[in-house]
Amino acid sequence: MSLPRRLSALVVNYGTARFASACLASLEREWLAAGGAREQLELVVVDNASPHERPEDLVALEARGARLIRATENLGYARGANLALAHSSGAPDDWVAVLNPDLFFLPGSLAALFAEAALPRLGLLAPACYVDPTCELALPPHQPPTLGDFVADVAAEHSPAVALRRASSRARRAEAVWRSNDACLALPMLSGAALFFPRTTLVALRGSGLFDERFPLYFEDTDLALRVRDAGLVNVFESRARIVHHWARSSGVGADFDGEPNARFHVSRRAYVERRHGKLAARAIDALSLAAEARGPSERCPPIHAFEALGCRAEAPELRFPRRENWVVELALAPHFPLAAGVLVDGERWRFNPRAWEWLFAGRYWLRALEPSTARCVAAWTFDKTSAARQDPLTLEETARDRGAL
């Protein structure tokens, strides 16, 4: 399939207008490069009453051709995205893209994304997301959580045995996607960072709309993916379409999840559990979570491996493996690896690409090397990154240079 006739790109901004501008610039470049007409690319940005946004950065979005809707309060992500959709236009066979502001479309990504977009019963379509422009650190695929998963996640914060089982199961699922030779994979759900869909998907949802506004942040993409599957449609992951997701810039959490994002996570989790499993289940998960938090931070998130301490590092450390193998190396923000970015390494040693290292926030990280297929850990490390993360978004010029150097 070629590009759709028309694409409406929706972005919810909260303090990241410079990244949003770079995101839309890269999307426009790829739309034109793939043969799209500029007048058929609609850009809609909702600013969620960003408290510290520079006015000139918002004006720059309008200068790029975006329709800017300035909310008078922080509506949350779901309400903001729905508001952007309401201000968009298009025929039933036109497409919509819901994008985090901290994305960047790499050369060739949009053409690859739509190469097989005519798949039957396609509901949602998503590209592969990477932390860096060299596409070294891949972000993991997502899995809709069951009620048992929520219970196990709370238990994993205190039980190394439970945490290890959870991390191993997650790692095997991620490895299967990272190693797959299939361009298009049907997955249970897709990352909400970048979702593309024909407007007919909204028709198939029979009035339930894009995002459930009970989810202020997180779980709105999970709920949408499940509603799409319930409607008999398929969530498709296109591995050949590669984009950069500037890690955690859109939520503003950096390497620290505390504060408002954490509070909104708990509200969204309760709403999700209540919708899928009932009020009693939601109250039970809340009670378990509160009991776990009452035990104090010193007893939470136990390490699941014996980590070699690499100390404070301004530059990336070199990791050495026990033998030459096609390893899975995972990077996480917690020692029980609830989520992890990953890279496939063939060899006896590995070091971060400098273009990937510069995007990591200062803070503590945990890494581990896993055997292929079994997810058995053969080595684990921890270090403190002392150098600051890059603060400026990618540019069209540097990614064009990257492509020219290949």
N, C-alpha and C positions, 0 to 999 in steps of 0.2 A: 504493500500500500504506500502511496505517496502521502505527502502532508495533507491534513484536512484542509478544507477551503478556508476555515477561520478558526482561530484559537484565542480564547479569553484566558489570560494569565492573572490569577488572583493571589495577592500577597498581603499578609497581615504583618504590620511593622510595629515593633516596640523598641525604640532606642537603637535601631540598626539601619537607619536610612541609607548610610553609605554602602553597606553590604547589599541592601535591597536594590540600589541603583546599579551596582555592579552585576547583580543577578539578572536584572532586566536587560542590561546592555548585552550580556552574554547570550541571553535567550533570543534577543532580537538578531544578533549576529548569526546564530544558528538557524533561525527561521528564514532569514534571507539567503543564507548559504545553501539551504535545502530546497530553495525555489519558492518560498512563500512570499506573498505580497505584503509590504509593510502595513498597508491600510487594513489588512485582514488579521493583524495581530493586535488584540485589545489588551491593554494593561490597566489593571485596577488595583489600587493600593489603599488599604484601610490602616490609618495610623491610630493605634489604640491609646491615644492620649499619652504619648511618650513623655515622661517628665523631664528628661534632660536632652531631648533631641534639638540639634541646632536648626533654626528655621531655614537656613540656606540649604541644608541637606534635604529637607522636605520639598523646598522649591525646586531643587535639582531633579527630583522625581517627576514633578509636573513638567519640567523642561524636557524631560526624556519622552514625554507623551503619555504619561500615566494619568489616569483619573484618580485624584487623591481625595479620599473621604476622611475627614478629621473627626474621630469620635471624641465625645466630651468626657469619656471615662474609659478605663480599661475593661473592655467588653469580654476579655478572654479570647482564646484562639478560635473556638468554635463559632461564637457569635460574630467575631470579626470576619471570619471566612464566609459565613452566611450573608453578612452585609455586603461583602465584596461581590458575591455571586448575584445578589439582588440588583447591583448596579451594573452588571454585565449584560450583554445581549448576544443573540445568536440563534440560528435555526436548529432544529432537532438533530441534524447530522453534523453540526459543528462540535468542536471539542473545547474542554475546559482544563486548565492546569491549576492546581492548588499548590503553591510553592512557599516554602520557608524563605525568609529574606536572605538567609546566609548560604544560599546555593550559588554555584557557578557552573554554567554549561560549557563543557570542554568541546573543542573542535570535533565535529562529526557526531556529536551526541544526539541531536534532535533527529537527524536523518536516520540514525541507527534505531532510535526509539520507535519511529513510525514505519520501519521497514516491514514489519509483520503485524501492524495494528488492525488488520482486517480479520484477525482470528475470530472464529465463531464464538458467540456468547461472551465476548470480552466486556468486562465491567469496569475494571480499573487497570491502568498500565503504569509501571514505575521503572525508572532507570536504576543502575547500580550506583551507590553513593560511596565516595572515598573521602578520607580526611585531607588528602593532599593532591596537588595537580599531577604528580607522577603516578597516581593510582597505585600506591604501595599499600597503604592501610585501608582495607575495606571495612565498611560499617556492616554490622551483622543483620541477617534477615530477622524478621519478627514472627512471633507465634502467638495466636490468641490464647490468653491464659484461661485455664479452667479454674473452678473453685478450689480443687486440690492444689493447683499451682500457687494460688494466693496463700494457702495455709503453709505450703512447703517453703515459699519465699520468706515468710516470717520466721519459720523454724530455722532456715538456712543462716539467718543472721546470728544464731547462737550455737548451731550444731555443725561442726566441720564435716561430719559424715553426710548430713543432708545437703550441705552446701556443695560438697564434692560431687554428689550424684546429680544435683541440679546443673552444675557447671559442665559436667561431662556430657550430659544429655544435650544441653544447649550447644556445646562446641561441635558435637557430631552433626547436628542439624545445619549449623553454619558452614562447616567444612563441605557438606554435600552440595550446598549452593555455590560456595567459592570455587570448588573443583569441577562443577558441572560444565560439560561441553555444549549443553543445550542453550541456544540463544534465548528462547522464551520458556520460562518455567511457570507453571501454575502453582501458586503458593497460597496458603491459608489467609495470609494478610500481607500487606505491603507497608513500607515506611510512609508515614504521613508527611515526610519532608517534601516529597515531590510526587504528586498523584495526577495522572492524566486520565481523562475519560470523555467519551462522547456524551452529549447532553441526553441521549436516549437512556443512559444509565439512570439519570434522575427520574425519568419517566417510569422505568422498571421498578424503582423504589416505592412507587405508589403513594406519593405524597409525604413520605417520611423525611424528605429533604436531604441536604448534604450532610451536615454535622448536627448531632444532638447537642443542643446548647446547655444541657446539664453538665457537660464536661468542659470546665474552664481551661484546662491544659492537661494533655495526655489522655489516652484511651478513646478520643474521638475518632482516630484512624482505625483502631481496633473495632469499634462498634460499626463504623462504616463498612469495613471489609466483611464483617459477618452479615450485615444487611444485604450487601451485594451478593454474597454466596446464597443467602436465603432466597434471593430473587432469581436464582438459577443462573447467575453470571459468574465469570471467572476473573480472579485477580492474577495478572500476568506480570512477571518480572523479566525485563529485557536486559540481559547482562552485557550486551555489546554497547549499550548506551551508558556512557560514564560521565558522571558529574561530580563536582566537589561539594561536600557539605562541610562548611567551616564550623568545626565541632563546637556546639553549645553557644554559638554567638546569638542565635535568635531567642533563646530562653534567658540569656544573660547570666547563666549560672557558672560559667567557666568550669573549673574543676571542683566547684563547691555547690552542692545541691540544696543546701539549707536556705531558709528564707521563704519568700513568696512562692517560687516554683514548687518547693516541697509541700507547702500548704495546699496549693492548687492540685498537686498530685493526689493528695489524700481525699480531697473533695471529689475528684474525678473517679478515683478508684471506688469510692463508696457508691457513686452513681452507677458505675458500670456493674458492680456486683449486684446492686439492687435491681437493675434492669434485667440482668441475665439470670439471677438466682434468687431474687426476692429480698425483702427487707430483713428478715431474720438472718440470712446469710451475711448481709452487709454489716449488721450489728455485730455478728460474731467475728468477722474479719477485723473490724475496728477494735474490738475488745482485745483480740490477740495482738494486734499491732501496738496498742497502748501498753499492754503488759510487757511486751518486748522492749519498748522504749524506756519503761520504768526501771529496767535492769541497769541502765546507764551505758554510756558509750564504751567504757573500758571492757565490757563483756560482749560487745556487739562485733559483728563481722570478723569472726575468727579466721586466721589464715588456713587455707586448705592444703598448703604445701610447705615444705621447708625452703624458705626464700633466701637466696644469697644476697646480702646487702651490698649494693654497688656504690652507696654513699651519695653525696651531692654532685650533680653533674650539670655543667653549663653546656657541654657537648655530648652528643649521643654515645653511650657505651657500646663496646663490641661484645656480642653474646657468642659464646662458644658452646657447641653441642657435642654430645658424647661420640658421635659418628656422623658420617655423611648420610643424609636422609632427606626426604621431601617433607619437611616439618611444617606444622601449623604453629605459628607464633602468635600468641594473643596478648593484647595490651588492655589493662583494665584500671579502673579508678578505685577498686576495692579488692582486698585480698581473697574474697570468696567468689570473684568473677561472675557477678550476676549478669553483666553485659560486658562485651569485649569486642574491640576492633581486631582485625586479624590480617596476617600476611602469610603467604605460602613461600617457604624458603627451601631451596634445594642446595644443600651444602653442609659444611661443618661450622660455619660462623656467619654472623650477620650483624649489620649495623643499620640504624635508621638512615634513610635517605635524608640529607639536610633539608630538602624541600618539605619533607614530612615532619621532621623534628621541630621546625620553626613554628608550626601551627599548634603544638602542644602547649597548654597552659603550664605555668610554673606550679609545682605541687608534687605529690607523691604518686608513683605509678607502680603497678605490678605487672610482670610479664611471665609467661610460661611457654615452654616448647612442648608440643604434643605430637605423639606418634600419629601418622596418618591412619585414619579409619577407627582406631581404638580409642583415641583421645586420651591415651595414657600419658601423664606428665613425666618427662625425663629430666627436666631442669626448670628452675624458677628463680626469678630475680626481683628485686625491688630497688628503686632509686628515687631520689628527689631531684626533679628538674629545677634548676635555679635560674636559668635564662628565661626571660619573658617571652610570651607568645607574640607572634606577629599580630599587629593591630589593624593593618590595612587589608582590604579585600584584594583578591586577585584582579588583574587587569587584562583587557583584551590583548594588549601588546605582549605581555609575558607569556600568555598561553599560546599565542601565535608563534612566538619564538620557540616554545617547547615543541610544537608540532613540526616546525621547520628543522629542528635538530634531530628528529627521529629518522 
